[in-house]
Amino acid sequence: MKAGMADYMILTNQNNIISIQWEKQQKTCSFDVKKVEQSIDAILHDFGLQNKEASIILVEERKMKALNKRYRGIDESTDVLAFPVDMDYHDKRFLGDIFICCEIAGRQAKSYCHCLDEEINILVLHGILHLLGYDHLTDRGEMARIENKLRNYL
C-alpha cells in the first residue's frame, strides 16, 4: 500500500501501533507504508520492545523550519525531528512523535541515489532512535553505530 492518499492512517499489528499523518500539502508524498511498518517492528524488536506506539507526521518544509526554530533554536529546515514523550507520561506505550519533511527526504533520496521509500525508512529509524533516548550530537558515535547496524532491517 502506498501512503499519500489519506490524511491519517493507523497501522496496527500484534506488536505495535503506528499512526501516520499527512498535512494537506504532503498528500503527494508517496511511500510504501507496509515497509515502514515492518521496519519499525524489526527495530523495536531488536530493542526488546513490544506494544509500543509512535506517530509519524509528514510536514512541508516551511512547517519543519518553524518546528526546528521553536524547539532547537535553529532557523532552518531539517529532514527529521523527534519528540520523545516525557518519561513521567502516564501511557508508557507511547514513545513520541517523529516529524519528517518529505520535500527534504525527496531531495536526499535523489542525492544518495535511492528511492523515497528507503529515505523515509532511514529517517523513521533515525527518529525512533531519538525517541529511545539516543542523541548523535552528544553520544560520541553510539547512535551512528546502532543506526548503521539497524539499517539492515530497512
N, C-alpha and C positions, 0 to 999 in steps of 0.2 A: 504494500500500500504506500502510495506517495503522500506525504504531508503537503499541505498548502491549499487544501480545498475547503477547510473549515476554520472557524475562529478558535476553536478549542477542541482538544482531543484528550481523552484519558486512556492510558494503556494499563491494563491490569493483567496479571498472571498470578500463579501461585506464590511468587516470590515478592514482587514489588509493585508499586503503583506510581506511574509517571504521568504527569499532566503536561501537555504541550499547548502553549497559547501563541497565537499569531496576532500581532497588531494588524489592522486592516491593510496597511501598506505592504505587509510582508506575506500576503497570501500567495504570492508567486514564488516564494522560497520553497522549492520542492525537493524533498529528500526522502529516503526510504525509512519510514518510521519504525518498521519492524526491525530493521538492522540496528537502529539506535536502541530500541528496547532490549534486544539481545545483547548488545554491547554493555549496556548499563547493568543488566542482570549478571553478566560474566564478571564485570569489575567488582560489583558489590559482593558476589560470591567469593571472589578472591580474598576479600577482606573479612569473610565470615559473616557478612551482614545479609539478613533477610527481612522481609516485611517492612521495607523502607519506602518512603515517599519523597518525591522531589518534583519541582516544577521547572520546566524549560520554557522561557519566554523569548520569542523571536521579535526583535525590535529593529526599527530603522536607525540609521546612523546618527541622525540628529538626537534621538532619544538616548542612544548609547553614550554619546558625548555628554549629555546633561547628567546622566547617572554617574559617569566617571568623574565629572567635575564635583558633583554633590558629595559623593561618598569617598573619593580618593584624592580630591583636590587637584586632579589632572584635567586640564581644559582641552582634551582631545578625545576622539572616539577610540574605541578598542574592540577587539573581536569578542571577548567573553568576560563577563563579570559574574562572580558567585557570591551569594549572601547566605552564609550558614545561619541556621536557627540558633538562637541563644540556648545554651545548654540547660537553662532553667525552664525552658518552654515545656508545657505540660505534656505535649504529644511527642514522645521520643522517637516515633516512627518518621516524622517529617525532618528531612535533612536540610532543606532550604530551597532557594531559587537560583537558577542559572539563567542569565540573560545572554543571548547570542545575537550578534549583528550579522544578518545574512548577507548584506552588501559587502562587508569586510570578509566574511567567510568565503564568498564567491571569488573575490579578488585573490585571496590567499590560495584557494584551491587552484586557480589558474596559474599563479606564480610558482606553486610547488608541483604543478603538472599532475594533479589528481582531481577526482570528481568532488562535487559539493557534498555528496553522501559521506565521503571519507573525511572531509574537513569538518563537517558537523560532528561526526563521531569523535574526532580529535578534540574539538572544543568542549563537547559534553564530558569527555574523560577529564580534561583539564579542570572543568568546573566541578565535577564530582570530587576530585582530589582536594580542591579548595573547601568544599562542603565538609570533607572529612578532617579538615584542620591543617592540611599541608599548605606551605607558603614558599614558593620558589624565590621570593625576594629575601628570605631570611634563613632558609634551611640548608645552605651550603651544598645544594645539588641533590638532596634527598628526593624532592618531588620529581625532578627531572629523571632520576634513575627509575623511580617507580613508574612514571608516565611512559618511559621508553619500554619497560618490561610489559606494561599493560596494553600497549598498542598492538600486541599480538592478538588481542581479543577483537580488534576492530575489523 
